Structures are given as structure tokens and as C-alpha cells.
Amino acid sequence: MKLAEGLTLRADAVRRAEQLRARVTANARYQEGEPPAEDAAALLAEAGAVLGELESLIRRINRTNAATQVDGVTLTDLLARRDVLRLRHSVVTDAAGAAAGDKSRGAYRQLRSELKMVSALPVAQLRAEADDLARQLREVDTVIQRTNWQVDLLD
């Protein structure tokens, strides 16, 4: 099985566990004299089995990510880089938007008598930085996705 397939199975297991959790809690109590819609104990046991599978998948994925080298860097390191690039991009784009006085932030004047807001940050420079971060993020993500389909999931 390829790493990408394992990641898909992990996502499915997370969704399934969440659905089972909701069904267990919905059926954990019922009105006396009325049967519950579903057997909460059976659902809880099923959730336990799904979570056991999820744990196994997470372990295998983590081992694979740590053991896989891409251009001298582990896949784990690339994932960390991608996560931080996403956060940096978010911070920089939010800063640029706030400094530009985006209308959604309510930072514009309606009357000449109102106080004028002045940018404390260089908007054009921040937007250029955001564009560069987005490019880096796309490049790293492309490498990660390609690797996910090339690498076999470890046992």
C-alpha cells in the first residue's frame, strides 16, 4: 500500500470514529419503556475497533514519514515546513489586509471629519512576501504529494 492510500484510510477512520462517537452519545441514554434507536454498547465496541485501526495507521504513517528521505530531508521535516509555511502565509496575508484597511475590517472613513487611519506596515511588501510564501508552499506541497504516491507504507 502506498503512503497516500494510508493517509486516505486514516482520514476515513477519523471520520468514522467521529460518526460513531456521535451515535454512541445519542444512544447512551433512552427513555424508559422505549427501545434505543441503536445499541450503544455495540457502537462503542465498533468505535474501539476503528480507533485501534486508526492508531495502527498513524504509527505506520509516522514511521514512513520519518524514514523517507526527499533531497536529504525527511518527509516529517517537509511536513513541518509545509505547516509553518501555511501559518506564515496566513499571518502575512492577515497583516497585509489589516494594514491596507480591508473593508471587512471596518477601517475605512465615511466622512472627512472622521479620523484618518494610517498603515503601520508596508502593504505592497507584505503582499509580495505572501505571494512568495504561497509559491514556496505550493512547491513543498507538490513534493509531499508526489512522495506520498511513490513511497510504500511501512509496517
N, C-alpha and C positions, 0 to 999 in steps of 0.2 A: 504494500500500500504506500502511496506517495504521501509526503507530508501534507500537501494541500487537501488530500482526502481525509486525513486525520483531523485537520483543522475544521473541515466541514462537519465531520462526525461530532467533534467537540461542541460546536455551535448548536447542533441538533440536540445533543444531550443536555446542554444548558437550558434550551427552550423546553425540552420535555420535562426536566426536573422542575422548572418553574410552573409549568402547567399542572403537574402532579401535586406540587405544594399547594396551589390554589384549590384544587379539587379536594385534597385532604382537609384543608381548613374549612372548606364549605360544607363538608360532610362529617366533621368531627363531633358535632352535636346535632341532635334532631329532636323533634317534638315527640313526646311520649305518645304511643299509640299509632304513630305514623312511621313507616319504614324510611330509612335514609335513601336518598337518590342513588348513592354508591356506597360500597363497603370501604370505609375509611382505613381499616386495617390493611386490606389488600392493596389499596392505593399507596399507603405508607411503605409497605414492603416493596412495591414496584419502584417507588421513588428511591428506596435504598439501593436497589439493584442498578438503577440508572446512574445514581451518584457513584457507585463503585466503578462502573464502566467509565464515567467521566474522570475519576481520579486516575485510572489507568491510562487513559488517553492523554491527560495533562502531563503525567510523568514521561510518557513516551515522547510527546511533543517537546517538552523541556530538554530531555536528553538529546534529541535530534538537533534542536536549535543550538545547544551548547557544543555539540560535536561537529557541526557543519561549518566549514571554513569557506568564505567567499572573499577572494582577493586578500587573503591573510587576516580576515576579520571574521569572528564567529557570527552566525546568524542572530544569536542573542544580542550581540553588540549592535548589529544593524537594526534590530527591533527597538532597542533603546534609543538609537539615533533617530529613528522614524518618530517615536513617541515624543521626543524632545523637540524635533523639528515642527511637529503639529502644534505643540504648546507655544513655541516661539512665534510661529506664524500667527496664531490666534492673538497673542499679546501684541505683536507689532500691528496687525490689522485693526485691532480694537483701539490701540493708541492713535493710529493714523486717523481713524474715523472720529474719535473724540476730539483730536486736535483740529480736524477740518470742520468740526461743528455740524456733523451729520444731523439732518432734520429730525431723525428718530430720537436724538438725544435732547432735543428742546434747546439747543444752544444758538438759535438764530434770533435776530431782532425783528420785531414787528413795527416798532415806532422809532423815529430818530432820537427821541428823548430817552430811550432805554439805554442801559449800559452796553458798551461795545465789548464783545468777547474777543480776546487775542489768543492766538495759538502759542502754546509754550513749547511745542515740538515742531521739527521740520517735516511737514506733511509729505512733500514730494520724496524726500529721502526715505521716510518710513515706508511709503508705498513701493519704492524701488527695492527696499530691503525685503518687504513682504513678497514681492514678485520673485526675488532670488531664493527666498526660503521655500516658496511654493515649487520652484524648479527643483531644488535640492530634494524636497520631499517626494516629488514625482519620480526622480531618479532612484532614490533609495527604495521606494515602494516597488518600482519595477524590478529591481534586483531581487527583492524579497519574494515577490510573486513568482518570478521565473524560477528561483531556487526552490520554492515550495513545490513546484511541479516536477522538478528534476531529482529531488532527494527522496530516498526511501525512508519511511518512518521506522525508527529503531524500536527494538523490543524492550 
